[in-house]
Amino acid sequence: MNMSSTAGIEVNVMSAFTVSEKQILFYSTFSVSTHIVYTGHEHLDIFNLIDMNGRVYDPVVARFLSPDGYRQAIELAQNYNGYMYCLNNPLIYTDPSGEFLHLIIGAVIGGVINWAANGAEFSWEGLGYFGIGAAAGALSAGIGAGVNVAMAGGSFGAGFMGTAVGVSSTGFVAGAATSAAAGFSGGFVTNSGNAWMGGANFGEGLWSGVKGGGIGALAGGMLGGTIGGIDALTKGTNFWTGKASFDLSNAYGASGTAIGDKTVTGKYVGKFEGVNIYEAPIPEGSAATLPGRGIILSKGQYTLNSASRYTRELLQHEFGHILQAREVGLKAFYNVIAPESLASASMDGVGGWNHSTFWTETWANYLSNNHFGVNSLLNNSAWPAQNISWINLLRLRANSPFFWP
């Protein structure tokens, strides 16, 4: 790919097909016009798509090409549609980081509810009640998100501001703590603010806030804990803790590091491309992928370093193994790909052997590159990519002859 000007990209496209023993190649060149507009994103005119850095957006159908697995505000039904942008209202909102909406949504919902509960008057007093509710709603959403991320092992501040992309916790304990914290902060600000608006003195308003916060914490904690526990069960983890056990017998990480322990206990810490992410006590910087269950990273790799280049590269590579399982089925993956990848990793560095160039790894990178497209981070020599050979594909198909994606 060659940059032709600030307004366009010249792309060389190669297509190929095989006739007998010979491969016929075709090359074509065309220009892709790109420019930065309204929301600060790059428009790819020839494809009628918008590159929003994290994902690619189709403005015609008003949907992303891939879903966002993170839910910024669980109380809002529209947030369960991972393909939409800014609550389907891009004329009012822009979302540079992808995660700020929980504060705005909380403020709007809190403001409207408190305004309606206090007479719904279009007056300065009504505006005051709206402001109190908005402050309570935004604070409640921010604190709830911060506690949820902190319970996963991440940063409270990153969770509050919505920058801990994809990081979240599950289980009764995490759900109860999250909702109790949100309920107390929202209840305290709303009740104390309303009391002061009604003429109460400082002490009376403060006590009203404490009582309202206590009720909010109790109700929120029980409801949030129940929802969190049910969510943990849907992820195959413990109802109370959001943890699960993984058999990693003789497993090796992507770095070729022996993981060693037969069974490790991993904690659910979020999602990547809709796949569950767990952190476990395995060597730092390593990872293991178990299609059907998720991706296991070392402690803090995701919760504290999810934005780092290496973590994102590692996740894209591991997601390539998920894509392999989707291509050939779990049986072929665990019977062929997993043991051969393990054997290759165990020989990494021995006699010049390079695990990263083994077919199980290069095919994972190839599939990942195709999946992430312009957002792929594996287009470099550290992550060599190559399509699967027909011999290996036949071996996989023979193992699962009735599975087709």
Secondary structure, 3 states (H helix, E strand, C coil): CEEEECCEEEEEEEEEEEECCEEEEEEEEEEEEEEECCCCCEEEHHHCEEECCCCEEECCCCEECCCCCCCCCCCCHHHHCCCCCHHHCCCCCCCCCCCCHHHHHHHHHHHHHHHHHCCCCCCHHHHHHHHHHHHHHHHHHHHHHHHHHHHHCCCHHHHHHCCCCCECCCCHHHHHHHHHHHHHHHHHHHHHHHHHHCCCCHHHHHHHHHHHHHHHHHHHHHHHHHHHHHHHHHCCCCCCCCEEEEECCCCECCCCCECCCCEEEEEEEEEECCEEEEEECCCCCCEEEECCCEEEEECCCCCCCCCCHHHHHHHHHHHHHHHHHHHHCHHHHHHHHHHHHHHHHHCCCHHHCCHHHCHHHHHHHHHHHHHHHHHCCCCCCCCCCCCCCHHHHHHHHHHCCCCCC
